[in-house]
Amino acid sequence: MIFENMKIYQLKKLLSKVGGIGPKYKHIRSIMLVGSGSRDELRVIDYKIVSDLEFVIFIDHFFISKRAVAGIIAKLATEFDIQIDVSFIHGYKNMR
């Protein structure tokens, strides 16, 4: 149970940081976690999350900061020692 709480805390912290990217860029419409992370099916070996996280970032057509956002995601991947994949899609995903 202690490990589960630690894993949940780390994942929530990482998701919060990724979610915090959106408000910094006016052309990001939403960020969605997809894949095994979204289904709570992350693989864990020896207390380490070994699955990757996958995010889809919905952007305006005029978004020119993909490289900057990808760099932030790469730093978070290093900080949390996890593989993070990101895709940019033009459009809007209503999160309601």
C-alpha positions, 0 to 999 in steps of 0.5 A, a space after each residue: 500500500 505504501 508503494 501504491 501511494 508513492 506511485 500515485 503521488 509521483 504520477 499526480 505530481 508529473 500530471 500536474 506539471 504537464 497540465 501546467 504547460 497548457 496555461 503558459 501557451 495561449 495556443 494550447 487548447 487541451 492536453 490529454 493523457 492516453 494509453 496505459 497511463 490513462 487506463 491506470 495500467 502502468 507497468 511497474 517493476 521493482 518499484 519503478 514505473 517502466 511503462 511510458 506515458 503518452 500525451 496528445 496536445 491539441 493546439 491551434 493551427 498557428 502554434 509555433 512553440 512545439 519545440 519548446 513544449 517538447 523540451 519541457 516534456 523531455 526535462 520532465 521525463 528525465 526528472 521523473 525517470 520515465 519515457 514520455 511521448 507527445 503528439 501535437 494535433 491541430 484542433 480542440 478536444 472538449 474536456 467536459 
